[in-house]
Amino acid sequence: MKQLSKEQQIRILLIEDDLMVQEVNRMFVEKVKGFTVVGVAANGKEGREKVKELQPDLVLLDIYMPKEDGLQAISELRQEQLDVDIIAVTAANDTLTVKKLLRYGVVDYIVKPFTFERLKQALDQYKEMYDKLRKTDKISQDKLDEVMQQKEQSKQGELPKGLHSVTLKQILDFLQQIDCPKSAEEIGSEVGLARVTVRRYLNYLESTKKVEMELTYGTIGRPIQLYRLIKSDNEVRS
């Protein structure tokens, strides 16, 4: 992870093949204090060349791209030992892709469609961590523990007791991929969780206005609760 000077803004390179999404991402990034976009690229190969040319601090990298996809680009960047951090953006929420991204050392990964708020959270967390790390050339175990715990707390947020950020993200990622509402049982079947567990998370998400619930009636007249994600007006989708 890269050490930043105290004076400079955090310099970001956008690697995204969709020009419209590229421009939305630029606007999102430049709304966050302390960050600036220094360049854009339309595929992994061009992106790697821009990393060498522009030497950004952070790359916002799409995974599915022509010519050279994001996973291949990350692999090449790591082999070349280029000093750059990466936030991955992907339409995939499968475990294999996530594991590969984590092994390549991405500082965060964001599943499409995503909102400005989710990107801002990732950027703010990145900046907060590096504001602490760049104040000293050496770091004690206690200080390192503080930084890592703060990173985890940022991910965890203020969740009620018994709820976990990883499970919450798993359910949210699934809801982002569907167009029609699903029951807790259907969601649980898809993500591999018990219905009662999913229901607890859905109740929390409903209370925080992240999902909405609607009632329908089955063939024998029993009410079924269906849930869908409340879409934000400022979502990045493609």
N, C-alpha and C positions, 0 to 999 in steps of 0.2 A: 504494500500500500504506500501511496506516494506522500512524501513530505512536501508541504507547501510553504511558501514564504508568507510572512505576516502581512505584507502589503497587497499582494495580488488577490484578485477574485479567483474563484475556482473555475478553471477553463474547461469547457465541455465540447467534445466532438460528438455529433449526432450521426449514427450510421443507420439509415432507414431507406428502403427502396421506394416507398410510396411518398411522392412529393407533397401531397396534401398533409399526410401525417407528419412528415418532416417539418413542415411549417408550423403545424399545431404544437409539436414538441418544442420547437424553438420558442414560440410564444410562452408556453408553459414554463420552460426553464428560465427565461429572462424575467418572469414575474416573481421569481424567488430571489430574495436578497443574497448577494454574495456569489452569484453565478453568472457566467456569460458564455454564449455559444461562439466558439472560434472557428468552426467549420462544420461541413456536412459531407456525407458520402452516401452513395446509393447501393453499395454492396460491400461484402467483407474485404475483398481484395483492395478496392479503392480506399476503404476505411483504414486498412493497415498502412497504406502509403501515407495517408493523411496523419496517422499517429506519428510516424517518423518525421514528417515535415513540420507539423504544428506542435508536437509534444504537449498534448492536452493533459490535464490532471485526471480527467474522468471521461469515460466513453459511455454514452447511452446507446446500447447496441440491440438492434432488432435481431431475432434469431432466424426467421424464415425470409431469405432473400435469394435472388438469382445470382449466378456466377460463383459466389462463395457465400455460404450461409454463416450465421453468427457463431455456431459451434466450431466450425472450421476456422473462422477468423480468430476466435479466442485461443484455440489450440496453437495457431501460428504465432500469435502475439506472445504467448507464454514460452514457446520454444525459442523465440528471438529475445526473450527476457527484456521486453520493452517495459519501461517503468510507467504503467498506466493502470488505473482502477476502472472497473467495469460494472455498470448496472445493466443487467440483461432485461430485454422486453420480449415477451413471447406469447403467442396465442396458445401454446401447448401447456397443459398442466399435468402431463403424465409424469410419473415418478422418475422414469429413466432420464428424461431431459433435465429435470430439477437436480438429480444426483450429479449429472455431468457438469452442470453449471456450478454447483457447489464445489466440485473437485477442481474446477478451473479457478476457484477463488473469487467469484463475483461478490461484490459487496452487498448486492441486493438483486432480487428478480421481481419483475412486475408482470402480471398476467393481463393480457388484453381481453376485453376493453378495460381501460383504466381511466381514472379521473385525475384532474389537476391535484386534488388533495392527496391522492396516493403518491404521485410523483414528488410533490412537495415534501411529504413525510420522508421519502427516501433521501432526497437531497439535504434536507435539514439534518437528518441523522448522520449523513456522511460528513457534513460540515462540522457538526458538533464534536464528532469523534476526532476529526483532524485538528480542530482548534485546540484540543487538549494535547494531542500527540506532538504538534509542531512547536510547542513551547519549550521543549527540552530535547537535548541530544540523546539522553539516556532516560530510561523509565524503570521504576521499581515494580516489583510484583504487585504491591498494593495498588499502585496507580493503574497498572495494566488491568487488574481485576475490576477496578472502578470503571474503566472505559468499557470493558466487555460487559459488565453488568448493566451499565447504562444503555448499551446497544440492545441488550435483551429486553430491558424494561421498556425501551421505546417501541419495540415490536409488540410487547405484551400489552402495553397501554394500561388502562384502568378496567380490566375485565373483572367481572364478578368472580367470587371464589368458586373454584371447580371448573371454570372455563379456561381453555388454553389457546394461545394465539395460533399455534400450528393447526389445530383442529378447526378453529374458526376460519383460517385462511383456506383450508381444504374445502369447506362448505361454500365459502364465498366464491372461490374459483369455479366450482361446479355451477353455481347459480349464474355466474357471468356467461357461461357457455350455452345456456338454454334459453329458448324463446317462449315456451309455455310454462305455466306454473306447475309445480310438483308438490306432492305430499311429503311429509317427513319420512314415511316408509320408503317412498321411491328414491328420495335423496340418499337415505341411508344405504339402500341397496347399491346405488351407483358409487358411493364413496367408501363403502366398507365400514359403516358405523351402525350401531343399534338405533332403532327408531326413537327410543326415549332420549338417547344422547343428542341426536339431531334436533329433536324437539326443544331441548334446553337452549341450544344455540340459536334456533330460529326464534324462540321467544325473546332472547336477548337482542337479536338483530331487528326484530319488529319494534322493540321498545326504543331502539336507537334510530328508528326511521330508515334502516338500511334495506329492509324487506317489507312487503305488504302481504297480508293474508286475505284470502277470499274463501268463502264457503261454497261448496257445491254438494250435490246430493247423489249418492250412488243408486244402484238399481233397487235396493230395498229401502230407500228413503233415509238412510243414515247420513248425517252431514260429514263431509270430508274437508279438512283444512288444506288448502293449497297455498304455496308460497312462491313469490317471484321477487327478484331484486328490483329495487326502485332505481331506475336509471337516472343518472345525472345528465344535465344539459351539456356539461363539458367533459364528455368521455372521449377517449381515443379508442377507436374500434378496430381499424384495419391493420 
